[in-house]
Structure formats: structure tokens, C-alpha cells
Amino acid sequence: MSKNTLVPDKWETVPLESVCNIFDSQRIPVNVSERNKRIQGKKRDELYPYYGATGQVGWIDGYIFDGEYVLVGEDGAPFLDPLKEKAYIASGKFWVNNHAHILKAFTSNKYLKYFLDQVDFAQYVTGTTRLKLNQSNLRNIEISFPPENEQHRIVAKIEQLFSALDKGVADLKAAKKKLELYRQSLLKAAFEGRLTEQWRRDHASEIESTEELLARIKAEREKRYQQQLEEWQQAVKKWEGHGKPGKKPKKPRKPKELPPLTEEELAELPKLPEGWVWGYSEWAGDIETGTTPSKKHPEYYGSKFPFFKPTDLEAGYEVTEAREYLSSKGIKYARLLPVNSILVTSIGATIGKTGIIRCAGASNQQINAIIPIDSSNPNYVYWQTVGPLFQKELKKQASSTTMPIINKSKFALLHFAFCSKSEQDKITQLLEKAFASINHLTQTIDQALSQADLLRQAILKKAFSGQLVPQDPNDEPASELLKRIKAEREAVKAGQRGQRGRSGPGQRKGQGGQRRKARG
């Protein structure tokens, strides 16, 4: 092993600048506006890639470089993420801005690229909010440098192993996509009555008729209204008893009588089995739009009641926490939502994000909530809001100017499939069992994908410590290769000095003009 580092005997550990040329002085940044002017009206085959810190960022009508080079970010690259690439190969004719260093190895560009991908850049980058790898630090990165033939063997082995890994990762991602498609097909089948066909045959005598189902929903909604009316009357008495402070409690609205769906509406919806009926989301429960208590009143905020926003709905089926909380005063301003309320984001880029809260709280104005009536299984309501038909209609009905939005009135009229409470319970049971298996498989796939990233780094670490391929005793030592590289560089410099000595001002100007022309 080398006396300096734990690498094989014929390897050397040297500064990066010893094994490559750096062409940063030839970079020319061109802003987006200027590039757009230059490419306007030109065909794709007249354009060249325009590269930045982590890859191609556009096109341009000229090129600076022609050949194969290694590009590594100067700033804006994921320097501290061990699982992400920091360098990439650019080949052919291309342009580079000033956010990437341009390197050309004397031996193998791919060896250099793979080596840079596993470097610990923490000791080489500067800055806090935007990390920067300046050229001085780049030059001084220590590279493990084996004989040239071994470099090519290492690259070949890395690419062989990475190819197998890539295939495995592609297969895992395809399997994950199939699981999601299966999840959506289950939800679709569930709310078209196909998931419980056998259950209905086994319980035919227990199934309500459509008329009985509609009558029960109407009775439950009336019962909920009467309960709210009593609560309001008590609140008014309490308000009057305290001297009528602030606003009078708001009287609950009597639920509107909504007619059955028209033939035109039903024609656009899946056909439901006997005992089912299409209705509206407000038949499943009260619809409430959240509100945000004023920040001018800090006493509205505290630690008692979670204040849900779209970002808090990631947990989906089991939402129990929020990033912000309200006090007892604040919850009076923003209406308290009971346990098992279903929250649906109804504005912006995350429209349709859904969660069911397992603790009482409130929501902001970006969310519409369904507070299920007693005859609605909350989990059944939740799974239907997640389903493809509800999500599609939600986004279709959302008006859009600068961003999509669906108000409370439109949300209340989204179509909803209803069946008996016992069948709702069965559907929920079947979905939860199936989704538990799907979630377990998805988690297993995610773990395997994470392991693939770790394995990729392990391969690189092994490669650059001399453990990936066997050493060949017939290989020329890297020290001899480095001597030749040094001699070649000195010869090039001497030639350049001699050429400058023979050139007059007019000749240098002509050379500069040719270079500018080549750059486009």
C-alpha cells in the first residue's frame, strides 16, 4: 500500500490539478433573455446544449467546447448530499455558464467523474446559504490515481454494476407505479359497488331500498340540524346572560332540499347497484370552510387545538398533528371541527389533498371540511374523497384565474355515492385491509430504493480504495504516468510561450477573432 493513504502500491494520491486541465477561463454566461433572442426562429439542429451547475439548462446558437469534458458544479450543486451526483460528462459541441467548472482528464474522464461523485466536499466548499466550490479548492482536492489501465477496468466495472442497479431501480419504480394504479382501481371499484358484490349477495335481506336510503339520509340531516338549533339557542341565552358581548351567535342554516340527480347528470356517472344512490357531498355531512384567526390577536394562538393547513394533511388517513395551534379563544373564532372530520384542500397547487383528523381542531380558509352525519362512516367518506372520481370532479369544478379554487357552495354539490351504513362499514374494512398490504409493499420498495442509492455510493468508495477490481502486476505505476503528464504539460506551455514570442499584435488579434467566432 502507498505510504500516504490506504491505496494499492502502484496508486498515487495527488491534487486534482495534477491529472486534468481546467478550462474555467473559457466559460461565457448568457442570460435567459439573451439566449431566447439568439435561438428564436432557429431549428433544433442549429442549436447546442447550454450547461450549468448540475446539467443542461437550455439551448444556444453557438458553442465554446467540442469534445468530452467533465463538468462539476461551482455553486448550486448538491455538494453535501452523499447520494446525489456532483459531476457529469458533457460531450460534443456545447456551451457552459459560470456555475460549472470544466475539466478534461489526461487519462479517463469517466474515472474523474465517478471519483468526484464520491468526494466529501464539506472540507472544500465555502458559504452558508449557497455553497461554492472555488477553483483553488477544486485544484487541491486529493484524488486517488491508479495506473491508466486500472482506471479503465474500474470504470468498466462501475458501469457494469450501475447498469444492473439501474435495471433493478427501474423495476422497483415500475412495481411502485403498479401498486398506485391498483390502489386507484380499488377505490374506483369500491365506490361503484363492485368491491362488495359478494357481500350484497350474502346480505340481500339486510339491504335498504333506494327510497329507504334517501329517507334515512334526510332524517339524519334533519336530526343534525335540530341538534345544532338547540346548541345555538343555548349559546344565545348564554350570550344574552353575559350582556351580549361581541357578535350574536350565528344561527345554523336549515339544510336545503336537494332534488335527485337529473338523467343528464346520471348519464355521466358510473351506474350503481341496487340499494345505492348518487347524491351530493353535503348529504354525507355538514360542509365548513375554515378561517384564520387574526395574527393581531396573539391570544388566539396557543397549544390546545391543532390549526390544520394543507401542509399538515400529508398523513392522510391519520392526521393528528399540526404545525400551528390555537388557544381556547382562537377556536371560538375559527370553528371547532370534531374528530373524524374530513379535510380537503380546495385552493392552489395542492387542491385535492385530503386528510381525516383524529383529534378536534380547526382549519384555515384553504380547506373545506366534511363533518359526517351519524349514518355516514367517516372512513368511507374519507376514502371516497381520495378516490379518482371525486378528485377528478373536484378539480374540474374548480374555477381558475391565477390558481384553481372551489368554494363551499360548489364543493357541497360534488357527486357522492351512497349506500347502507353496513355496506359502508364493509367497504371500509376491505379497503383498509388491501391498503395495509399495499402500504407495506410500497414501504419495502422505498427501502430497497434507498438501499440502491447507498449501494451506489458503496461501489464508488470501494472503487477508489482499490478494492473493486484486482491489480495487474504488469500495469505501469501511476507515478510514471504522472511524470509523463507533467512533461506533456510543460511541453505544451513551452510551445505556447514560443508561439507568443513569434506573434505580433496583429496576429494575436486575428487569433482572438477566430476564437470569438467559434464561440458563436
Secondary structure, 3 states (H helix, E strand, C coil): CCCCCCCCCCCEEEEHHHCEEECHHHCCCCCHHHHHHHHCCCCHHHCEEEECCCCEEEEECCCCEEEEEEEEECECCCCCCCCCCCEEEEEEEEEECCCEEEEEECCCHHHHHHHHHCCCHHHCCECCCCCECCHHHHHCCEEEECCHHHHHHHHHHHHHHHHHHHHHHHHHHHHHHHHHHHHHHHHHHHCCCCCCHHHHHHCHHHCCCHHHHHHHHHHHHHHHHHHHHHHHHHHHHHHHHCCCCCCCCCCCCCCCCCCCCCHHHHHCCCCCCCCCEEEEHHHCEEEEECCCCCCCCHHHEEEEEEEECHHHHCCHHHECCCCEEECHHHHHHCCCECCCCEEEECECCCCCCEEEECCCEEECCCEEEEEECCCCCHHHHHHHHHCHHHHHHHHHHCEECCCEECCHHHHHCCEEEECCHHHHHHHHHHHHHHHHHHHHHHHHHHHHHHHHHHHHHHHHHHHCCCCCCCCCCCCCCHHHHHHHHHHHHHHHHHHHHHHHHHCCHHHHHHHHHHHHHHCC
